[in-house]
Amino acid sequence: MDTMAIGSRAPSATPGLRSLKALAPIRFTRRHWRAAVIATYAILLATVELHHEPWFDEAQAWLLARDASPWELVAHRLHYEGTPGLWQLILMPFAKAGLPYRTVSVLGALFALGGVVVFVRRAPLPPLVVASVPFTYFILFQYGVVARSYSVLLLLLSLVAAGWRGRWSHPVRHMLLLGLLSQVSLHGLIVAASVVVADLPELSRRWHAMAVRRRRAQVGALTGFLVLTVATVVELWPTADNSGGGSWHLGISDIATAIATFTHSAPVPLLIVPALLVLGWWFRVRGVLPLVVLAVGGLGLLFVLRYASPWHGGVVFVVILFALWISWPQRPAEPGGGPRHHRLRSAALVATMVVMATQLVWTAAAVRFDLASSYSGTAGAAEYLASHLAGRRVDAVGKWSVGLLPYFRSNVFNNYHHAGGPSYWPWSYATNPLQGGWPAVLADHPDVIVVTAKSRSPATLPCIPGYHQAAVFPGAIYFAMAPYESETVAIYELQGPPPAPDAQVTSGCGAA
């Protein structure tokens, strides 16, 4: 028998064991890649958020939450806003507690991060897709950095998808999540209603096998969603004097706008059609095509008949992600497949990456822009007013100047609600607080005039008799790879005696 000499040292480990120890960091990385994706997203989101200047839409929601009561918001203001009030109600306790305006960005980022956490941890999609989604343009920037109600979309739809297979045994939870989704925006209402309607045939097939208790739960949940939907439609029905959100219309240009909005959800012109056809075929095979058709068709009607902006294309993108999640096999070896099925799944994966490819480039461009430039000039202008012009008579020109007011505890414009009242914009022809134009402003003899220019084409700032342009704070709302529209603020100070109300205001004093 071989023996070891007394006093000799035994080898610390066999070569094989040393190799396994060397591989331990690799195993750790593979096991925790989801946490790494979430952490990277959180760091990047926080970094960009610290440099982001909120624009008018973000300001309007905060001002409604701060200056309107819950009853005033739900019973009156939402008729003019054209969107459900979930986001404003979320902001309300923080705004009414006197927290700074930057809180809206923190809350938007937290909801966006929550959606990414649920998606990354629970989505059964391939790692390449899961790791890419958080850094797509809409998820990181438009629905993450920019704090609006859309920040809640991914979280709610991910929670619905995570409980998809248990929706028949937990109908109340399922409908509660869809009810919350319906209160995010009109787009969320359309998507939630599409999910409910698309599920009705399956509910009919399951009905006879359900226990009485389950049937009652289903009826109760459906009834609750229906009542909420009707109440939301009544709540949002526009008034005759509504000046916001566009009007009902139909024309060739409206159809072109809707098509452009759809292409923003998957913006690779030469590849979008085959990619969407492949995804459509996958959804058909997996039984979720009716849901997708209802949701995307409903959104298309909204875009054509009512209103569409480029960032609304992100809702279509989130619907695609949701449909992929609930249609993807929950386990790699899920039965019912075959070579043809696996080839289709591979094609669907490639199509998904095509849909996301340009968005990843857009994200890099948007992040670079927001870190280096101003998304809105309102933050700089508000800081200038607070530090240089306190106690002076200030008038505003243009409703977009309301974007400065969240930085102050109350309305600071003398010609806006007579220096009192709520700070949010009312979207009402009957109660327009800035009526009268330049003659009314000049007749007020303000010490300072704030002009906020918003334009999607080259424009210039005004030249005001008797006033010199003290400061200009440029801003540009950035979409995709270029500025979409300006949001520039110019501040004018009185020099000498006030001009006459009928003094001629001309253009050409700087770019807007």
C-alpha positions in Angstrom: 0.0 0.0 0.0 1.3 3.4 -0.9 1.9 5.6 2.1 2.8 9.3 2.5 5.9 10.2 4.3 5.4 11.7 7.7 5.8 15.5 7.5 5.1 15.8 3.8 2.3 18.1 2.7 -0.8 16.9 0.9 -1.8 18.7 -2.3 -4.3 21.5 -1.5 -6.6 20.4 -4.3 -6.7 18.2 -7.3 -6.3 19.9 -10.8 -10.0 19.2 -11.5 -11.1 21.0 -8.3 -8.8 23.9 -9.0 -10.4 24.2 -12.4 -13.9 24.2 -10.9 -12.9 26.9 -8.4 -11.6 29.0 -11.4 -15.0 28.6 -13.0 -16.9 29.8 -9.9 -17.0 33.5 -10.9 -18.4 32.5 -14.4 -21.1 30.4 -12.8 -21.9 33.3 -10.5 -22.2 35.7 -13.4 -24.5 33.3 -15.3 -26.7 32.8 -12.3 -27.0 36.4 -11.5 -27.2 38.0 -15.0 -30.7 39.2 -14.4 -29.6 41.1 -11.3 -26.8 42.6 -13.3 -29.3 43.8 -16.0 -31.5 45.4 -13.4 -28.6 47.1 -11.6 -27.3 48.5 -14.9 -30.7 49.8 -15.9 -31.2 51.4 -12.5 -27.8 53.1 -12.6 -28.3 54.4 -16.2 -31.9 55.5 -15.5 -30.8 57.4 -12.3 -27.8 59.0 -14.2 -30.0 60.4 -17.0 -32.8 61.3 -14.6 -30.5 63.6 -12.7 -29.8 65.6 -15.9 -33.4 65.6 -17.3 -35.5 68.7 -17.3 -39.2 67.8 -17.1 -41.4 69.3 -19.9 -45.0 70.6 -20.0 -46.8 67.2 -19.8 -44.8 66.3 -16.7 -45.6 69.7 -15.2 -49.3 69.5 -15.9 -49.7 66.3 -14.1 -47.8 67.6 -11.1 -49.8 70.8 -11.0 -53.1 68.9 -11.2 -52.0 66.7 -8.3 -50.9 69.8 -6.3 -53.7 72.3 -6.9 -56.8 70.1 -7.6 -58.8 68.2 -5.0 -59.4 64.5 -5.7 -63.1 65.3 -6.4 -62.2 68.3 -8.6 -59.8 66.1 -10.6 -62.1 63.1 -11.1 -65.4 65.0 -11.6 -64.3 67.9 -13.6 -60.6 68.2 -14.7 -60.3 64.8 -16.5 -63.0 65.8 -19.0 -60.5 68.3 -20.2 -57.4 66.2 -19.8 -58.7 63.3 -21.9 -56.9 60.7 -19.8 -57.8 58.8 -16.6 -56.4 60.1 -13.4 -54.4 57.3 -11.9 -51.1 59.0 -12.4 -52.3 62.3 -10.9 -53.8 60.4 -7.9 -50.4 58.7 -7.4 -48.6 62.1 -7.4 -51.3 63.8 -5.2 -50.1 62.9 -1.7 -46.5 63.9 -2.6 -47.5 67.1 -4.3 -49.8 68.2 -1.6 -47.2 67.4 1.1 -45.0 70.2 -0.5 -42.3 67.9 -1.8 -40.2 69.4 -4.6 -41.1 69.0 -8.3 -38.2 66.6 -8.8 -40.3 64.1 -6.9 -42.3 63.4 -10.1 -39.1 62.2 -11.8 -38.3 60.0 -8.9 -41.7 58.4 -8.9 -41.7 57.8 -12.6 -38.3 56.2 -12.4 -39.4 53.9 -9.5 -42.4 52.7 -11.5 -40.3 52.2 -14.6 -37.7 50.3 -12.5 -40.4 48.2 -10.9 -41.6 47.2 -14.4 -38.1 46.2 -15.4 -37.6 44.2 -12.3 -40.8 42.1 -12.8 -40.1 41.7 -16.5 -36.4 40.7 -16.1 -37.1 38.3 -13.2 -40.3 36.7 -14.6 -40.4 36.9 -18.4 -39.8 33.4 -20.0 -38.3 35.0 -23.1 -34.7 34.2 -24.2 -31.9 35.9 -22.2 -30.9 38.1 -25.3 -34.4 39.5 -25.4 -34.8 39.9 -21.7 -31.5 41.7 -21.3 -32.2 44.0 -24.3 -35.7 45.2 -23.5 -34.8 47.4 -20.5 -32.5 49.5 -22.7 -34.9 50.0 -25.6 -35.8 53.6 -26.2 -39.4 53.5 -24.9 -38.7 51.5 -21.7 -35.6 53.4 -20.7 -36.2 56.9 -22.0 -39.7 57.8 -23.0 -41.4 55.7 -20.3 -38.6 55.8 -17.8 -36.6 59.1 -17.8 -39.7 61.1 -18.9 -42.1 60.8 -16.0 -45.7 60.4 -17.2 -48.4 57.9 -16.7 -46.8 55.6 -19.3 -44.1 54.8 -16.7 -46.6 52.5 -15.1 -47.5 50.5 -18.3 -44.7 47.9 -18.2 -45.2 47.2 -14.5 -48.9 46.5 -14.8 -48.7 44.5 -18.0 -45.8 42.5 -16.6 -47.9 41.7 -13.5 -50.8 40.6 -15.7 -48.4 38.4 -17.8 -46.8 36.9 -14.7 -50.2 35.8 -13.5 -51.6 34.9 -16.9 -51.8 31.1 -16.4 -53.5 31.7 -13.0 -56.1 34.2 -14.3 -58.9 31.6 -14.2 -58.3 30.6 -10.6 -57.7 34.2 -9.5 -60.1 36.3 -11.6 -60.4 39.2 -9.1 -56.6 39.7 -9.0 -56.5 39.6 -12.8 -59.3 42.1 -13.3 -57.9 44.4 -10.6 -54.6 44.6 -12.5 -56.5 45.2 -15.8 -58.7 47.8 -14.0 -55.5 49.7 -12.9 -54.1 49.4 -16.4 -57.3 51.0 -17.8 -56.7 54.0 -15.6 -53.2 54.7 -16.8 -54.3 56.3 -20.1 -56.8 55.9 -22.9 -54.2 53.6 -24.5 -54.2 51.5 -21.3 -58.0 51.3 -21.3 -58.0 50.0 -24.9 -55.3 47.4 -24.1 -57.1 46.2 -20.9 -60.5 46.0 -22.7 -58.8 44.1 -25.5 -57.4 41.5 -23.1 -60.9 41.0 -21.5 -62.7 40.7 -24.8 -60.1 38.4 -26.3 -60.5 36.1 -23.3 -64.3 35.8 -23.5 -64.3 32.7 -25.9 -61.9 30.9 -23.6 -64.1 31.8 -20.6 -67.1 30.4 -22.5 -65.2 27.1 -23.2 -64.2 26.8 -19.5 -67.6 27.9 -18.1 -69.3 24.5 -17.7 -66.3 22.9 -16.0 -66.0 25.7 -13.4 -67.3 25.4 -9.9 -70.2 27.7 -8.9 -67.9 29.7 -6.6 -65.4 30.3 -9.5 -68.3 31.3 -11.8 -69.5 33.9 -9.3 -65.9 35.2 -9.0 -65.7 35.5 -12.8 -69.0 37.3 -13.1 -68.1 39.7 -10.2 -64.7 40.5 -11.7 -66.1 41.1 -15.2 -69.0 43.2 -13.9 -66.5 45.3 -11.9 -64.3 45.9 -14.9 -67.4 46.8 -17.1 -68.6 49.3 -14.5 -65.1 50.9 -14.2 -64.9 51.1 -18.0 -68.3 52.8 -18.4 -67.4 55.2 -15.5 -64.1 56.0 -17.2 -65.7 56.8 -20.6 -68.3 59.1 -18.8 -65.4 60.6 -16.8 -63.4 61.4 -19.9 -66.1 62.4 -22.3 -65.0 65.8 -23.6 -66.9 69.0 -22.9 -68.0 71.4 -25.6 -65.4 74.0 -24.6 -62.5 71.5 -24.5 -59.3 72.9 -26.1 -57.0 70.0 -25.5 -56.4 66.5 -26.9 -57.6 67.4 -30.4 -61.1 66.6 -31.7 -62.8 63.6 -33.4 -61.8 63.7 -37.1 -60.9 61.5 -40.0 -58.8 62.3 -43.0 -55.9 61.1 -45.2 -53.4 63.1 -43.0 -54.8 61.4 -39.9 -54.2 58.0 -41.4 -50.7 59.0 -42.3 -50.0 60.2 -38.7 -51.3 56.9 -37.3 -49.1 54.9 -39.6 -46.1 57.0 -38.6 -47.0 56.4 -35.0 -47.1 52.7 -35.5 -43.7 52.7 -37.3 -42.2 54.4 -34.2 -42.9 51.1 -32.3 -40.7 49.1 -34.7 -38.8 51.6 -36.7 -36.7 49.6 -39.3 -38.4 50.6 -42.5 -37.1 47.8 -44.8 -37.6 45.0 -42.2 -40.6 46.1 -40.2 -43.2 44.4 -42.5 -41.6 40.9 -42.6 -40.8 41.2 -38.9 -44.4 42.0 -38.0 -45.6 39.3 -40.3 -43.4 36.7 -38.5 -44.6 37.9 -35.1 -48.2 37.8 -36.3 -47.8 34.2 -37.5 -46.2 33.3 -34.1 -49.1 35.0 -32.2 -51.6 33.1 -34.4 -50.0 29.7 -33.8 -49.8 30.5 -30.0 -53.4 31.7 -29.9 -52.9 35.3 -28.9 -53.5 37.0 -32.3 -57.1 38.1 -31.5 -55.8 39.9 -28.4 -53.0 41.7 -30.4 -55.4 42.6 -33.3 -57.9 44.1 -30.9 -55.3 46.0 -28.9 -53.4 47.3 -31.9 -56.5 47.9 -33.9 -58.1 49.9 -31.1 -54.9 52.0 -30.7 -54.9 52.6 -34.4 -58.5 53.9 -34.3 -57.5 56.2 -31.4 -54.5 57.5 -33.4 -56.6 58.1 -36.5 -59.7 59.5 -35.0 -58.5 61.4 -32.0 -54.8 62.1 -31.3 -51.3 60.6 -31.8 -47.8 61.6 -30.9 -44.6 59.7 -31.8 -44.1 58.4 -28.2 -47.5 56.7 -28.3 -45.9 54.1 -30.6 -44.3 52.8 -27.4 -47.7 51.5 -26.3 -47.7 49.2 -29.3 -44.2 48.1 -28.4 -45.3 47.2 -24.9 -48.3 45.3 -26.3 -45.9 43.2 -28.4 -43.8 42.5 -25.4 -46.8 41.4 -23.4 -48.1 39.2 -26.3 -44.6 37.6 -26.6 -44.5 36.9 -22.9 -47.9 35.1 -22.6 -47.3 33.2 -25.9 -43.7 32.1 -25.2 -43.2 28.5 -23.8 -42.8 28.7 -20.1 -40.2 25.9 -20.2 -37.7 25.2 -22.9 -39.0 21.6 -23.2 -42.7 22.5 -23.2 -44.6 19.8 -25.1 -46.5 20.4 -28.3 -43.6 21.7 -30.4 -41.6 20.2 -33.2 -39.0 21.2 -35.7 -41.4 23.5 -37.5 -42.5 25.1 -34.2 -38.9 25.6 -33.1 -38.1 27.2 -36.5 -41.0 29.6 -36.1 -40.0 30.4 -32.5 -36.5 31.2 -33.8 -37.9 33.4 -36.5 -40.1 35.2 -33.9 -37.0 35.8 -31.8 -35.1 37.3 -34.8 -38.2 39.4 -35.6 -38.3 40.7 -32.0 -34.7 41.7 -32.1 -35.3 43.5 -35.4 -38.1 45.4 -33.6 -35.8 46.4 -30.8 -32.6 47.0 -32.8 -33.2 50.6 -33.9 -34.6 51.4 -30.5 -31.3 50.6 -28.9 -29.6 53.1 -31.2 -32.3 55.6 -30.3 -31.6 55.1 -26.6 -28.0 55.9 -27.0 -28.8 59.1 -29.0 -31.5 60.2 -26.5 -29.3 59.6 -23.5 -26.4 61.5 -25.0 -28.7 64.4 -25.8 -30.3 64.6 -22.4 -26.9 64.5 -20.7 -25.5 67.3 -22.8 -28.5 69.4 -23.6 -31.8 70.7 -22.0 -35.0 68.7 -22.7 -36.9 71.8 -21.7 -35.9 75.4 -20.9 -38.4 75.7 -18.1 -36.0 74.5 -15.3 -33.3 77.1 -16.1 -35.9 79.8 -16.6 -37.6 79.1 -13.2 -34.2 79.1 -11.5 -33.4 82.5 -13.1 -36.7 84.0 -12.0 -36.4 82.8 -8.5 -32.8 84.1 -8.0 -32.8 87.3 -10.0 -36.4 88.6 -10.3 -38.1 87.9 -7.0 -40.8 90.4 -6.1 -41.2 91.9 -9.6 -44.4 91.8 -11.6 -44.2 88.9 -14.0 -46.5 88.1 -17.0 -46.5 85.0 -19.1 -47.1 84.6 -22.8 -48.3 81.2 -24.1 -49.8 78.3 -22.2 -46.5 76.4 -22.3 -45.2 78.9 -19.7 -47.2 76.9 -17.1 -44.2 74.5 -17.3 -42.3 76.9 -15.0 -45.0 76.9 -12.2 -44.2 73.5 -10.5 -40.8 75.1 -9.4 -42.8 77.6 -7.3 -45.2 77.0 -4.5 -48.0 78.8 -6.3 -48.8 80.8 -9.4 -46.3 83.6 -10.0 -47.7 85.1 -13.2 -49.7 88.2 -12.6 -51.8 87.8 -15.8 -52.6 84.1 -15.1 -55.8 83.7 -13.0 -55.1 87.2 -11.8 -52.0 86.1 -9.9 -54.0 83.5 -8.0 -56.0 80.3 -8.5 -54.7 77.0 -9.7 -51.5 76.7 -11.7 -52.5 73.9 -14.1 -53.6 74.7 -17.6 -57.5 74.3 -17.8 -57.7 73.3 -21.5 -60.9 75.3 -21.8 -61.9 77.9 -24.4 -64.4 79.3 -21.9 -61.9 79.9 -19.1 -58.6 80.6 -21.0 -56.6 82.5 -18.4 -54.3 84.1 -20.9 -56.8 85.7 -23.2 -56.1 89.0 -24.9 -52.7 88.4 -26.5 -50.0 91.0 -26.6 -52.2 94.0 -26.0 -53.4 92.5 -22.7 -49.9 91.8 -21.6 -48.5 95.2 -22.5 -51.5 96.9 -20.9 -50.6 95.1 -17.6 -47.2 96.9 -17.6 -45.2 93.9 -16.2 -41.6 94.3 -15.1 -40.8 90.9 -16.7 -42.4 88.9 -19.5 -41.8 85.2 -19.8 -42.3 83.8 -23.3 -42.3 80.0 -23.8 -42.0 79.0 -27.5 -42.9 75.6 -28.6 -42.5 74.7 -32.3 -41.9 71.7 -34.5 -40.4 73.8 -37.3 -37.8 76.6 -37.3 -39.2 79.6 -35.4 -37.9 82.9 -33.9 -38.5 84.6 -30.6 -40.4 87.9 -30.4 -39.0 91.4 -30.2 -41.0 93.3 -27.6 -40.9 97.2 -27.7 -39.6 98.6 -24.4 -38.1 95.3 -23.2 -34.7 93.7 -23.7 -34.1 90.0 -23.9 -32.4 89.3 -20.6 -32.0 85.5 -20.9 -32.9 82.6 -23.2 -33.1 79.0 -22.0 -33.2 76.7 -25.0 -34.9 73.3 -24.7 -35.8 70.5 -27.2 -38.0 67.5 -26.7 -35.9 64.8 -28.3 -37.4 61.8 -30.1 -35.6 59.0 -31.8 -32.5 60.6 -33.4 -33.3 64.3 -33.4 -35.2 67.1 -31.6 -38.9 66.7 -32.2 -40.1 70.1 -31.0 -38.6 73.0 -29.1 -39.6 74.1 -25.6 -37.5 77.3 -25.3 -38.1 80.0 -22.6 -37.1 83.6 -23.1 -37.2 86.2 -20.3 -37.6 89.9 -21.2 -37.1 92.8 -18.7 -38.6 96.3 -18.9 -36.3 99.1 -20.0 -37.5 102.6 -19.5 -41.2 103.6 -19.6 -43.8 100.8 -20.4 -44.8 100.7 -24.1 -48.3 101.4 -25.2 -50.7 98.3 -25.4 -50.9 98.7 -29.2 -47.1 98.6 -29.6 -46.0 96.4 -32.5 -44.4 93.1 -31.4 -42.3 91.7 -34.1 -40.3 88.4 -34.6 -36.7 87.7 -35.2 -35.0 88.1 -31.8 -33.3 84.8 -31.6 -34.2 81.2 -32.5 -37.0 79.4 -30.7 
